[in-house]
């Protein structure tokens, strides 16, 4: 047999009542909180707590007073565009990984060309700038909104990018720009869009350069750069997880849709041209 207690505020029968820690009366689920049953002792919950006493340690005849304070110091936001040493190291390692993925793409699709040092240097520059400028765009926009932003290499992203060098499926995301500070949905969306948009702009430039009647090697390098930038934009605009597309999609679905469709079109066009 279960004991039934009446709520001392609404007289409702309650099998498992709640006891108020302030007035020691029993109440139902609806009136269990002090503010819901007009608790006469509710003032104690709002009363300011006493400051903790200082610890006094006797040292001979003198007494030393110790006070402990715990504060969180937010990261400092530079007033000008700058890089920390750890950020430079992470960007360098990431650029080498991205460069390796880009070179494997070129070797797979243009086996008809004789690879010379000039081609390798040109491709290295193209792939490095495609990656670096993508991340710098995130950093610039974030700092424009007064946020702390620095690039960091991530273990999972670095491993997936490293595996992409030998795998037919290419995943290019060795790290990300870490952002700290109060950020609204619009700020996050615009910051996320900055990277893929930069790649799409460079893809247009490389497509125009590749379609212009130039040397075959220059056209091959240019179209590879266009395909590489298009693929980075498309991959990052996927609206999933921590990718840029999720932030853009959450901010403005129309903007995300236009950017995503353009990146798909550029990727299909450039890869069909290469193959």
C-alpha positions as CSV (number, residue, x, y, z in Angstrom):
1,X,0.0,0.0,0.0
2,X,1.4,3.4,-1.0
3,X,1.3,6.4,1.3
4,X,-0.5,9.4,-0.2
5,X,0.4,12.9,0.9
6,X,-1.5,16.0,-0.1
7,X,0.3,18.9,-1.7
8,X,0.3,21.7,0.9
9,X,-0.3,24.3,-1.9
10,X,-3.0,22.8,-4.1
11,X,-4.3,19.9,-1.9
12,X,-3.6,17.4,-4.7
13,X,-2.9,13.8,-3.6
14,X,0.7,12.9,-4.3
15,X,2.3,9.4,-4.0
16,X,5.9,10.7,-4.2
17,X,5.9,14.2,-2.9
18,X,8.7,16.7,-3.0
19,X,10.0,18.3,0.2
20,X,11.0,21.9,0.0
21,X,14.4,22.5,1.5
22,X,13.4,26.0,2.6
23,X,10.0,25.6,4.3
24,X,10.1,21.8,4.8
25,X,6.6,21.3,3.4
26,X,5.5,18.7,0.9
27,X,4.4,19.5,-2.7
28,X,3.4,18.0,-6.0
29,X,5.6,18.0,-9.1
30,X,4.0,21.2,-10.4
31,X,4.6,23.1,-7.2
32,X,7.8,21.6,-6.0
33,X,9.9,24.7,-6.8
34,X,9.9,27.5,-4.1
35,X,8.7,30.1,-6.6
36,X,5.8,27.9,-7.6
37,X,4.3,27.4,-4.1
38,X,5.0,30.9,-2.8
39,X,7.5,29.6,-0.3
40,X,7.7,32.0,2.7
41,X,11.4,31.1,3.1
42,X,12.2,31.7,-0.5
43,X,14.1,34.8,0.4
44,X,17.0,32.6,1.7
45,X,17.6,31.4,-1.8
46,X,18.0,34.9,-3.1
47,X,20.1,36.2,-0.2
48,X,23.7,36.9,-1.1
49,X,26.2,34.3,0.2
50,X,28.9,35.2,2.6
51,X,32.3,35.8,1.2
52,X,34.7,32.9,2.0
53,X,36.9,33.5,5.0
54,X,40.5,34.2,4.4
55,X,42.9,31.5,5.5
56,X,45.4,32.7,8.1
57,X,48.7,30.9,8.5
58,X,50.8,31.7,11.5
59,X,54.5,32.2,10.7
60,X,56.2,33.0,14.0
61,X,54.8,36.2,15.3
62,X,53.5,37.4,12.0
63,X,50.3,36.3,10.3
64,X,50.1,36.0,6.5
65,X,46.7,36.2,4.8
66,X,46.1,34.2,1.7
67,X,43.2,34.8,-0.7
68,X,42.5,32.4,-3.6
69,X,40.9,33.7,-6.7
70,X,40.1,31.8,-9.9
71,X,39.5,33.8,-13.0
72,X,39.3,32.8,-16.7
73,X,41.3,35.0,-19.0
74,X,40.0,34.9,-22.5
75,X,42.6,34.7,-25.3
76,X,43.9,38.1,-26.4
77,X,42.6,39.3,-29.8
78,X,45.4,41.0,-31.9
79,X,44.5,44.3,-33.3
80,X,46.4,43.5,-36.5
81,X,46.7,40.4,-38.7
82,X,49.4,38.2,-37.2
83,X,50.5,34.6,-36.7
84,X,51.8,32.8,-33.7
85,X,54.8,30.4,-34.0
86,X,52.7,27.4,-33.3
87,X,50.2,28.5,-36.0
88,X,53.0,28.9,-38.5
89,X,54.3,25.3,-37.7
90,X,50.8,23.9,-38.1
91,X,50.2,25.7,-41.4
92,X,53.5,24.5,-42.8
93,X,52.8,20.8,-41.9
94,X,49.3,21.0,-43.2
95,X,50.5,22.6,-46.5
96,X,52.9,19.8,-47.0
97,X,50.1,17.2,-46.6
98,X,47.8,19.1,-49.0
99,X,50.7,19.4,-51.5
100,X,51.1,15.7,-51.4
101,X,47.4,15.1,-52.1
102,X,47.4,17.6,-55.0
103,X,50.5,16.0,-56.6
104,X,48.9,12.6,-56.6
105,X,45.8,14.0,-58.3
106,X,47.9,15.5,-61.1
107,X,49.9,12.3,-61.5
108,X,46.8,10.2,-61.8
109,X,45.0,12.4,-64.4
110,X,47.9,13.6,-66.5
111,X,50.1,10.6,-67.0
112,X,50.7,11.7,-70.6
113,X,52.9,14.6,-69.5
114,X,56.6,14.4,-68.7
115,X,57.0,15.7,-65.1
116,X,59.7,18.4,-64.9
117,X,60.9,20.4,-61.9
118,X,59.1,23.4,-63.3
119,X,55.8,21.6,-63.3
120,X,56.4,20.3,-59.7
121,X,57.2,23.7,-58.4
122,X,54.2,25.3,-60.2
123,X,51.9,22.7,-58.8
124,X,53.3,23.0,-55.3
125,X,52.6,26.7,-55.4
126,X,49.1,26.3,-56.7
127,X,48.2,23.6,-54.1
128,X,49.8,25.5,-51.2
129,X,48.0,28.8,-52.1
130,X,44.7,27.0,-52.5
131,X,44.9,25.7,-48.9
132,X,46.6,28.6,-47.2
133,X,44.3,31.3,-48.7
134,X,41.2,29.2,-47.7
135,X,42.3,29.2,-44.1
136,X,43.4,32.8,-44.1
137,X,40.0,33.9,-45.4
138,X,38.4,32.2,-42.3
139,X,41.0,33.9,-40.1
140,X,40.5,37.4,-41.6
141,X,36.7,37.4,-41.4
142,X,36.8,36.0,-37.8
143,X,39.2,38.8,-36.7
144,X,37.1,41.3,-38.6
145,X,34.3,40.4,-36.2
146,X,36.6,40.8,-33.2
147,X,37.1,37.1,-32.6
148,X,40.3,35.2,-31.7
149,X,41.2,33.0,-34.6
150,X,44.3,30.7,-35.2
151,X,44.8,27.7,-37.4
152,X,45.5,24.3,-35.7
153,X,46.4,20.9,-37.2
154,X,44.0,18.2,-36.0
155,X,45.1,14.6,-35.6
156,X,42.1,13.0,-37.4
157,X,42.2,15.5,-40.2
158,X,45.9,15.1,-40.7
159,X,45.6,11.3,-40.8
160,X,42.7,11.4,-43.3
161,X,44.7,13.8,-45.5
162,X,47.8,11.6,-45.2
163,X,45.8,8.5,-46.3
164,X,44.4,10.5,-49.2
165,X,47.8,10.6,-50.7
166,X,47.7,6.9,-51.4
167,X,43.9,6.5,-51.6
168,X,41.7,7.2,-54.7
169,X,39.3,9.1,-52.5
170,X,40.7,12.5,-51.6
171,X,39.9,14.2,-48.3
172,X,41.7,17.5,-47.9
173,X,41.2,18.9,-44.3
174,X,44.3,18.5,-42.2
175,X,43.1,21.1,-39.7
176,X,40.9,24.1,-39.1
177,X,40.9,27.7,-37.9
178,X,40.0,27.6,-34.2
179,X,37.7,30.6,-33.2
180,X,37.0,31.9,-29.7
181,X,34.6,34.6,-28.6
182,X,30.9,35.5,-28.7
183,X,29.7,34.5,-32.2
184,X,26.2,34.6,-33.6
185,X,24.8,32.4,-36.3
186,X,25.3,35.0,-39.0
187,X,28.9,35.6,-37.9
188,X,29.6,31.8,-38.0
189,X,28.0,31.5,-41.4
190,X,29.9,34.3,-43.0
191,X,33.2,33.1,-41.5
192,X,32.5,29.6,-42.8
193,X,31.6,30.8,-46.3
194,X,34.8,32.9,-46.6
195,X,37.1,29.8,-47.2
196,X,35.1,28.0,-49.9
197,X,34.2,31.3,-51.6
198,X,38.0,32.1,-51.9
199,X,38.5,28.7,-53.6
200,X,35.7,29.3,-56.0
201,X,37.1,32.7,-57.0
202,X,40.5,31.1,-57.7
203,X,38.8,28.3,-59.6
204,X,37.3,30.9,-61.9
205,X,40.7,32.5,-62.4
206,X,42.3,29.1,-63.2
207,X,39.5,28.1,-65.6
208,X,39.9,31.3,-67.5
209,X,43.6,30.8,-67.7
210,X,43.3,27.1,-68.8
211,X,40.8,28.0,-71.6
212,X,43.0,30.7,-73.0
213,X,45.3,29.4,-75.8
214,X,48.5,29.0,-74.0
215,X,51.2,26.3,-73.6
216,X,49.8,22.8,-72.9
217,X,51.7,22.5,-69.7
218,X,50.4,25.9,-68.4
219,X,46.9,24.8,-69.3
220,X,47.3,21.5,-67.5
221,X,48.6,23.2,-64.4
222,X,45.9,25.8,-64.5
223,X,43.0,23.3,-65.0
224,X,44.5,21.2,-62.2
225,X,44.5,24.2,-59.9
226,X,40.9,24.9,-60.9
227,X,39.8,21.4,-60.2
228,X,41.7,21.4,-56.9
229,X,40.1,24.6,-55.7
230,X,36.7,23.5,-56.8
231,X,37.0,20.2,-54.9
232,X,38.1,21.9,-51.7
233,X,35.1,24.3,-52.0
234,X,32.7,21.4,-52.6
235,X,34.1,19.3,-49.8
236,X,33.9,22.1,-47.3
237,X,30.4,23.1,-48.3
238,X,28.9,19.8,-47.3
239,X,26.4,20.7,-44.6
240,X,27.6,18.1,-42.0
241,X,29.4,18.2,-38.7
242,X,32.2,20.7,-38.3
243,X,32.5,21.5,-42.0
244,X,32.0,25.0,-43.3
245,X,28.8,24.0,-45.1
246,X,27.0,23.3,-41.8
247,X,27.7,26.8,-40.6
248,X,26.6,28.4,-43.9
249,X,23.5,26.2,-44.0
250,X,22.5,27.2,-40.5
251,X,22.9,30.8,-41.3
252,X,21.3,31.2,-44.8
253,X,20.1,28.2,-46.8
254,X,19.8,30.1,-50.0
255,X,23.4,31.3,-49.9
256,X,24.5,27.8,-49.1
257,X,22.5,26.4,-52.0
258,X,24.0,28.8,-54.5
259,X,27.5,28.2,-53.4
260,X,27.1,24.5,-53.2
261,X,25.6,24.3,-56.7
262,X,28.4,26.4,-58.2
263,X,31.0,24.3,-56.5
264,X,29.4,21.1,-57.9
265,X,29.3,22.6,-61.4
266,X,32.9,23.7,-61.3
267,X,34.1,20.4,-59.9
268,X,32.3,18.4,-62.6
269,X,33.5,20.7,-65.4
270,X,37.2,20.7,-64.3
271,X,37.4,17.0,-63.6
272,X,35.7,16.1,-66.9
273,X,38.2,18.4,-68.7
274,X,41.1,16.7,-67.0
275,X,40.0,13.2,-67.7
